[in-house]
Amino acid sequence: MKSFPAAKIRNVALVGHGGAGKTSLAEALLHCSGATNRLGRVEDGTTTTDFDPEEIRRGISLQLALAPFEHDGHKINLLDTPGYADFVADVQAALRVADLAIFVVSAVEGVEVQTEAAWRLADDLDLPRMVFVNKLDRERASFDRTLEQLRDVFGAGIAPLELPIGEEGDFRGVADLLTDTAFLYDGGTATSGEIPDEMEAREHEVHDNLVEGIVVADDALMERYLEGETISPKELEDTLAHGVAGGLVFPVVCGSATKLVGIDRLAQFICEIGPSPADRPPLVVRAGDGTAEVKVDPNGQPLAFVYKTVADPYVGKVSFFKVLSGTVKPDVQLTNPRTHTDERLHTLFTMRGKEQDVVPEVPAGDIGAVAKLTDTGTGDTLAPKGTPVVIPSIDAPTPLLAIAIKPKSKGDEDKLMTALHRIQDEDPVLQVRRDDETHQTLLSGMGETHLSIVTERLSRKFGVEVETEEVRVPYRETITVAADAEGKYKKQTGGHGQFGVAHLKVEPVDRGTGFEFVDKVVGGAIPRQFIPAVEKGVAETMGQGGVWGYPVVDVRVIVDDGKYHPVDSSEMSFRMAGSIGFKEAMAKAGPVLLEPISLLEVTVPSQYQGDVMGDLNARRGRVQGTESAGPGEQVITALVPTSEVMRYAIDLRSLTGGRGRFTVEHDHYDLLPQHLLDKVAKATAAEK
């Protein structure tokens, strides 16, 4: 593929709810442009951008895919994003490097929850937006209903540029509101003509509304329009392009991806009114202790941003990057400011789905890929050596659901950790940690589907079969009353024996205090050199677990007496005496279980507030307060036992239709209610 100047490049992210037809639209655009010689189908697993075996099996997009094509002298880099909430990180990555987001909305289902979520992300980035209303050939499809929804949800900037001709099975074309021209399709080929008589009156009405909405952005144009002058379609288009680039107007076009209706016109709209990288405001980056602006200049110093990393089974790690300044050429050496690693970018290529196409260079504004970078991951900057410039990284969402995993084969522990680290290169959202208390390896992600895909990839890509299990709750134990006991360790063997006696008293202390050890031994009952051994024995036993096997906290231990033998006593004997004495004293000190309590912050549409608060109460939660989070949303803060929110990501999604979101963090420990103690004790015994 040849090199294009920034003014002729369009970086376009296809976003929206799962099932709206983003991948089918990408396939249609590629086919209509001649980039592919056949039209793939999601149902058949033959599309360009859904090539992962798991995507083909499930029939949904699971990862961000790049698919460039050429149209009318322009290069369009399509970024096909997943529509499922679990993979929102890839949507964030696409929006960071796109210059235009096209929201694909089904004319059957209308505006759905992930469309709204992606709109919020684009809004935060001030990213220009268009809408493509898809599936107008389907039963129950309604352009008018969808357009009304778009205006209700996204505001007055929604501006239709087309109207559909025909409905459902009779859908056969589109009416262009800028030129008052009808385009009728047969097998993907359009024939232009007059607007059908039955829709002429409505088309003129919507046309007039559109023209008024466009000219209001240009005072000179507005004056001419009010004087009765007819504004040319080219002038309207140019003014519209400025409105789109400024985020003031969100054009709506329509069609059917699978029937190839309106696809060629969408490609033309992308070229004519979609902003190029050069049309976007300069990027603000960190430069030393301050900031600087980076403009899209092919002659500037090369500066690239890595927005996606994938583990390719054949070529190793592939890094996708956007060039923000300068021109990146093969074998250039750039530096990663985060790791201070020099990286040589050998062969440069672009990707169309899984197919590579070697390119001679990647100029400013364009997107490329390179293999085998040593120490560079998603969100990293590549800059000339000595250039203290860092592009703001992508803020990965916080994982919401965890599972415990272990290899099916006991010898695969090291292999599993290596594979997990490689998958983390692909997916920065994933978190892996070893919980030393529960002795589990925890894998955290955005939801069930996300984690299911990861375990499948561990097997398919890295040959590691894993078993999953529920995450154990890290309970603690403490005491409620004072008690004492004598720990005696006596062992006689040939030669020196072992002998140590320590009298211990245990007392409860304030929650969160931890462990206090007090030496009150007088008269040399225990020699001074053996007192630390008693403390060590107590501390080790507390860590190993009390009555139920969980770590013991918030206890004061006093050693006030003991006995020793001048020959047989040793550090080990007093360490054992401390351990034995603590176990006996704790058993008499009213032991109780403490459960972890999480601080939960839930953001939901106002209509779900009552349901969510009722659900939190049912989880033994204590609502701390509520406050407005903007138009139509409420934030609920609550303290909830951690055991009750282990799968809250799934439950909240079900409760709010996917419109609720939350953050969770550990807050403190509190007494486990007595009526739950037996249940937890039995479950703990069963696990052991």
Secondary structure as the mmCIF struct_conf table of DSSP 4:
data_model
#
loop_
_struct_conf.conf_type_id
_struct_conf.id
_struct_conf.beg_label_comp_id
_struct_conf.beg_label_asym_id
_struct_conf.beg_label_seq_id
_struct_conf.end_label_comp_id
_struct_conf.end_label_asym_id
_struct_conf.end_label_seq_id
HELX_RH_3T_P HELX_RH_3T_P1 ALA A 6 LYS A 8
STRN STRN1 ILE A 9 VAL A 15
BEND BEND1 HIS A 17 HIS A 17
TURN_TY1_P TURN_TY1_P1 GLY A 18 GLY A 19
BEND BEND2 ALA A 20 GLY A 21
HELX_RH_AL_P HELX_RH_AL_P1 LYS A 22 SER A 33
TURN_TY1_P TURN_TY1_P2 GLY A 34 GLY A 34
BEND BEND3 ALA A 35 ARG A 38
TURN_TY1_P TURN_TY1_P3 VAL A 42 GLY A 45
BEND BEND4 THR A 48 THR A 49
BEND BEND5 ASP A 52 ASP A 52
HELX_RH_AL_P HELX_RH_AL_P2 PRO A 53 ARG A 58
TURN_TY1_P TURN_TY1_P4 GLY A 59 GLY A 59
BEND BEND6 ILE A 60 ILE A 60
BEND BEND7 GLN A 63 GLN A 63
STRN STRN2 ALA A 65 HIS A 71
TURN_TY1_P TURN_TY1_P5 ASP A 72 GLY A 73
STRN STRN3 HIS A 74 ASP A 80
BEND BEND8 TYR A 84 TYR A 84
HELX_RH_3T_P HELX_RH_3T_P2 ALA A 85 PHE A 87
HELX_RH_AL_P HELX_RH_AL_P3 VAL A 88 VAL A 97
BEND BEND9 ASP A 99 ASP A 99
STRN STRN4 LEU A 100 SER A 106
TURN_TY1_P TURN_TY1_P6 ALA A 107 GLU A 109
STRN STRN5 GLY A 110 GLY A 110
BEND BEND10 VAL A 111 VAL A 111
HELX_RH_AL_P HELX_RH_AL_P4 VAL A 113 ASP A 124
TURN_TY1_P TURN_TY1_P7 LEU A 125 ASP A 126
STRN STRN6 ARG A 129 ASN A 134
TURN_TY1_P TURN_TY1_P8 LEU A 136 ASP A 137
BEND BEND11 ARG A 138 ARG A 138
TURN_TY1_P TURN_TY1_P9 GLU A 139 ARG A 140
HELX_RH_AL_P HELX_RH_AL_P5 PHE A 143 PHE A 154
TURN_TY1_P TURN_TY1_P10 ALA A 156 GLY A 157
STRN STRN7 ILE A 158 PRO A 160
BEND BEND12 LEU A 161 LEU A 161
STRN STRN8 GLU A 162 ILE A 165
BEND BEND13 GLY A 166 GLY A 166
HELX_RH_3T_P HELX_RH_3T_P3 GLU A 168 ASP A 170
STRN STRN9 GLY A 173 ASP A 176
TURN_TY1_P TURN_TY1_P11 LEU A 177 ASP A 180
STRN STRN10 THR A 181 ASP A 186
TURN_TY1_P TURN_TY1_P12 GLY A 187 GLY A 188
STRN STRN11 THR A 189 GLY A 193
HELX_LH_PP_P HELX_LH_PP_P1 GLU A 194 PRO A 196
HELX_RH_3T_P HELX_RH_3T_P4 ASP A 197 MET A 199
HELX_RH_AL_P HELX_RH_AL_P6 GLU A 200 VAL A 215
TURN_TY1_P TURN_TY1_P13 VAL A 216 ALA A 217
HELX_RH_AL_P HELX_RH_AL_P7 ASP A 219 LEU A 226
TURN_TY1_P TURN_TY1_P14 GLU A 227 GLY A 228
HELX_LH_PP_P HELX_LH_PP_P2 GLU A 229 SER A 232
HELX_RH_AL_P HELX_RH_AL_P8 PRO A 233 ALA A 245
TURN_TY1_P TURN_TY1_P15 GLY A 246 GLY A 247
BEND BEND14 LEU A 248 LEU A 248
STRN STRN12 PHE A 250 CYS A 254
STRN STRN13 SER A 256 SER A 256
TURN_TY1_P TURN_TY1_P16 ALA A 257 LEU A 260
STRN STRN14 VAL A 261 VAL A 261
BEND BEND15 GLY A 262 GLY A 262
HELX_RH_AL_P HELX_RH_AL_P9 ILE A 263 ILE A 273
BEND BEND16 GLY A 274 GLY A 274
HELX_LH_PP_P HELX_LH_PP_P3 PRO A 275 SER A 276
HELX_RH_3T_P HELX_RH_3T_P5 PRO A 277 ASP A 279
BEND BEND17 ARG A 280 ARG A 280
HELX_LH_PP_P HELX_LH_PP_P4 PRO A 281 PRO A 282
STRN STRN15 LEU A 283 ALA A 287
TURN_TY1_P TURN_TY1_P17 GLY A 288 ASP A 289
STRN STRN16 GLY A 290 VAL A 294
TURN_TY1_P TURN_TY1_P18 PRO A 298 ASN A 299
BEND BEND18 GLY A 300 GLY A 300
STRN STRN17 LEU A 303 ASP A 312
TURN_TY1_P TURN_TY1_P19 PRO A 313 VAL A 315
STRN STRN18 GLY A 316 SER A 325
BEND BEND19 GLY A 326 GLY A 326
STRN STRN19 THR A 327 VAL A 328
TURN_TY1_P TURN_TY1_P20 PRO A 330 ASP A 331
STRN STRN20 VAL A 332 ASN A 336
TURN_TY1_P TURN_TY1_P21 PRO A 337 HIS A 340
STRN STRN21 THR A 341 LEU A 345
BEND BEND20 THR A 347 THR A 347
STRN STRN22 LEU A 348 ARG A 352
TURN_TY1_P TURN_TY1_P22 GLY A 353 LYS A 354
STRN STRN23 GLU A 355 VAL A 358
BEND BEND21 PRO A 360 PRO A 360
STRN STRN24 VAL A 362 PRO A 363
TURN_TY1_P TURN_TY1_P23 ALA A 364 GLY A 365
STRN STRN25 ILE A 367 ALA A 371
BEND BEND22 THR A 374 ASP A 375
TURN_TY1_P TURN_TY1_P24 THR A 378 GLY A 379
STRN STRN26 THR A 381 LEU A 382
STRN STRN27 ALA A 383 ALA A 383
TURN_TY1_P TURN_TY1_P25 LYS A 385 GLY A 386
STRN STRN28 VAL A 389 VAL A 390
HELX_LH_PP_P HELX_LH_PP_P5 ALA A 396 PRO A 399
STRN STRN29 LEU A 401 PRO A 407
BEND BEND23 LYS A 408 SER A 409
HELX_RH_3T_P HELX_RH_3T_P6 LYS A 410 ASP A 412
HELX_RH_AL_P HELX_RH_AL_P10 GLU A 413 GLU A 426
TURN_TY1_P TURN_TY1_P26 PRO A 428 VAL A 429
STRN STRN30 GLN A 431 ASP A 435
TURN_TY1_P TURN_TY1_P27 ASP A 436 HIS A 439
STRN STRN31 GLN A 440 GLY A 445
BEND BEND24 MET A 446 GLY A 447
HELX_RH_AL_P HELX_RH_AL_P11 GLU A 448 PHE A 462
STRN STRN32 VAL A 466 GLU A 469
HELX_LH_PP_P HELX_LH_PP_P6 GLU A 470 VAL A 473
STRN STRN33 ARG A 476 THR A 478
BEND BEND25 THR A 480 VAL A 481
STRN STRN34 ALA A 483 LYS A 491
BEND BEND26 GLY A 494 HIS A 496
STRN STRN35 GLN A 498 PRO A 508
TURN_TY1_P TURN_TY1_P28 ARG A 511 GLY A 512
STRN STRN36 PHE A 515 ASP A 519
TURN_TY1_P TURN_TY1_P29 GLY A 523 GLY A 524
BEND BEND27 ALA A 525 ILE A 526
HELX_RH_3T_P HELX_RH_3T_P7 ARG A 528 PHE A 530
HELX_RH_AL_P HELX_RH_AL_P12 ILE A 531 GLN A 544
BEND BEND28 GLY A 546 GLY A 546
TURN_TY1_P TURN_TY1_P30 VAL A 547 TRP A 548
BEND BEND29 GLY A 549 TYR A 550
HELX_LH_PP_P HELX_LH_PP_P7 PRO A 551 PRO A 551
STRN STRN37 VAL A 552 VAL A 552
BEND BEND30 ASP A 554 ASP A 554
STRN STRN38 VAL A 555 LYS A 563
TURN_TY1_P TURN_TY1_P31 PRO A 566 ASP A 568
HELX_RH_AL_P HELX_RH_AL_P13 GLU A 571 ALA A 587
TURN_TY1_P TURN_TY1_P32 LYS A 588 LYS A 588
BEND BEND31 ALA A 589 ALA A 589
STRN STRN39 VAL A 592 PRO A 605
HELX_RH_3T_P HELX_RH_3T_P8 SER A 606 TYR A 608
HELX_RH_AL_P HELX_RH_AL_P14 GLN A 609 ALA A 618
TURN_TY1_P TURN_TY1_P33 ARG A 619 ARG A 620
STRN STRN40 ARG A 622 SER A 628
BEND BEND32 GLY A 630 GLY A 630
TURN_TY1_P TURN_TY1_P34 PRO A 631 GLY A 632
STRN STRN41 GLU A 633 PRO A 641
HELX_RH_3T_P HELX_RH_3T_P9 THR A 642 GLU A 644
BEND BEND33 VAL A 645 VAL A 645
TURN_TY1_P TURN_TY1_P35 MET A 646 ARG A 647
HELX_RH_AL_P HELX_RH_AL_P15 TYR A 648 THR A 656
TURN_TY1_P TURN_TY1_P36 GLY A 657 GLY A 658
STRN STRN42 ARG A 661 LEU A 671
HELX_LH_PP_P HELX_LH_PP_P8 LEU A 672 PRO A 673
HELX_RH_AL_P HELX_RH_AL_P16 GLN A 674 GLU A 687
#
